[in-house]
Amino acid sequence: MQFEPHVDHRHVDLSSATGPAFFRMADVIRITALSRATLYRRIAGGKFPPPVHLGGRACGWPRGALQQWIDDPEGYSHVSRTG
């Protein structure tokens, strides 16, 4: 499954797309049109959803978390659940 980069992220709707429940790095880069470095900077700053450990060395982003960011990329804020 391939996604093209979008300048206006609000027009992407992952909920209607058939595909994986988790997206890997290459897919996230294509969907968001952000670089790997920018993704990790935004994750560190709480402005992009963090990946989920899938087992072994695999990580991915849940469809719902990406959709939340796509719906409001400038207003997105991830609140850490560590206490």
N, C-alpha and C positions, 0 to 999 in steps of 0.2 A: 504494500500500500504506500503510495507516494503522495505527499502534499506539496504544493508549491508555496513559496513564501508569499505572505500577504502584508501589504503596507498597513491596511486598515483591518486590524485583528477582529473587530466586532462582527465582521461578515463571515467568520469561520464558525461553524457549529459542529463540534465533535459528537454531540449527542445523537445526531441523525446519521452519522457515518457508521458504516459497518466496518469493524476492524478490531484491533487489539484493545484489551482493557488497560494495558500499560504501553506507553510509548518510550522507545529507546532514544538515546541522545541524537542520533542522526535524524530521526523523525521530528524531534522537538526543534532542532535547528531549522529544518525545512518548514515546519508549521509556524514558528515564531519569527523567522528571518533574523534571529539573534546569533551571534557567535558563541562558541563554547565558553570563552573567557567572560563574555557579558552575562551569560546564563549563570555562571558560578558567582560572579560579583553580585548579581541580583539576588541569588539564593542567600548569600552571606548577609545581604542587607535586608532580608525579609520581603523582598519585592518580587519574588518568583517562588513557586512551590518547590520544595526540596524533593529529590528523587526518593523512591521507596526501594529498600533492599529486597530483591526478588530471590536471592539464593546464590551461593557461590560468589562470583564476582559481578553478577548481573544486578543492575539497578534500572528503574524505569519510573516514568511519571504516570500516575493514574489519570484516566480520561477526565474525570470530574474536576481534579485539581487544575489541569490545563485549561479546561473550559472556563473555570472561574477567572483565571488570569486573562484569557482571551476576551471575556466579557468586559473587563475593566483593567487593562494593563497598567494604567497610570495610578489607579486607586487601589490596586491589589496590595494586601499586607498579610503576610504569613505570621501568625502568632505561635511561637514555640511552646510546646506542651511540657517542657522540662521544668521541674519544680524543685 
